[in-house]
Amino acid sequence: MEWTGARYADKPTVEGRTWIDAPPERVWAVVSDIALMPAMSRELQSVEWLDGADGPSVGARFVGHSRHEAFGEWSTTSHVIECEPDAVLAWAVEDPAAPAAIWRFRLRSRDGGTELSEWMQLGPGRSGLSVAIDTMPDKEQKIVFVRLREFERGIASTLEQIKKRAEA
């Protein structure tokens, strides 16, 4: 796991990667099926495509419903900003011009299987974390650190579950 940034304005990131004993096409089938994501996440409870979309393509939108013990329940609309089958899937949360977060999966054929990375960036747009920082500005670095650690654990778990599904 790698992560950067200590302040929200720095657009901190976290990234994890794994090698999967399956071709990119099989890994892509799991990564691009957003309906599977709630089963692989502690926070994400449900997700559905909007505007008649039934899969990822640049410009497609989906809504995700999440829950966190410290933040409560919320919903966000995400916009697919990169989509290259068997290679990359990325989405911006809320406003693509100033997203609350960006999430990206990258797939790369390697050693007879697939190297899969999951990366996310906080900000620069406002999010629920911004509200916590507004309330306790002197604790901003700790708030960001704790949230990045949560994302780090979530990414590790998601990658492990994608690996199990794709190798099955």
Secondary structure, 3 states (H helix, E strand, C coil): CEEECCCHHHCCEEEEEEEECCCHHHHHHHHCCHHHHHHHCCCEEEEEECCCCCCCCCCCEEEEEEEECCCEEEEEEEEEEEEECCCEEEEEECCCCCCCEEEEEEEEEECCEEEEEEEEEECCCCCHHHHHHHHCHHHHHHHHHHHHHHHHHHHHHHHHHHHHHHHC
